[in-house]
């Protein structure tokens, strides 16, 4: 086994192998930048959606109407003793 390791140690490494670490680290940095940009985009979309909901809810709100009682056996008001 020692002989095999000496042979592997004596062999020349391909030139692309030296640049492999740099490429991997570059891709990891790009992925980290993309993840940060995606978080900002999602936060912006959430704020726009929330703002649109508030505007739509306040601008197009119909007038309030009293609901009818759910059951005819209950009094209309708790103070009504009929």
N, C-alpha and C positions, 0 to 999 in steps of 0.2 A: 504494500500500500504506500509505503514511503517513496518507492520508485515512481509510482503513478503521480503522486503529488509533486515530485520534482519535475516530472515531464510537464504537468499542467503549469507549474510555476515558470518553466523555461519558455513556454509557448507565448507568442506575441498576442496581445489583446487587439481585437478589432477597434478601429478608430471610432466607430459609432458607439461603442460601449462606454468610452470616456465621456461622451456628450449625453449619455442617457440620464444621468442624475440632473443635469441642467434642464433637460426637456421635461422631466417629471416635475421638478420644482416649479418650472414655468407654468405647466398645466394646472398644478395645484393652486398657484397664485391666481390664475385666470378663473378657476372655479370658485375661489373664495370671493373674488370681485363680483362674479355673476350672482352668487348667493346674496351678497350685500345689496346689489342692485335690485334683485327680486324682492327682498324684504321691504325696501323703500317703495317699490312699485305696488306691492300688496297694501302697504300702509296708506299710500295715496289713494288707491282704489277704495279702501274702506272709508276714508274721510270723505271722498266724493260721494259715495253711496249714502253715507250718513247725512251729509248736507243736503243731498237731493231728497232724501226721505223727509227731513225736517221741512224743507221748502214745500214739497208736495203735500205734506200733511197739514201745513198751516195755510197754504194758499187755496187749496181745493177742499177744505173741510165743509161737509154739509151741515146744515143747522141741526141742533140736537133735538131729538124727539123722545118723549118718555116711552118706555117700553111697557107693554101690557103685562099684567101678572101672569106668572107661569101656570098657576092652577086657579080655577074658579072658586075653590073652597077656602082659600086664604083671604083674609081681609085685605082691602086695598092699602090700608095704613095700619101699623101696629097700634096706633092710638084709637082706631075705629073699633068699637066694641059690639058691633051688630052681630 
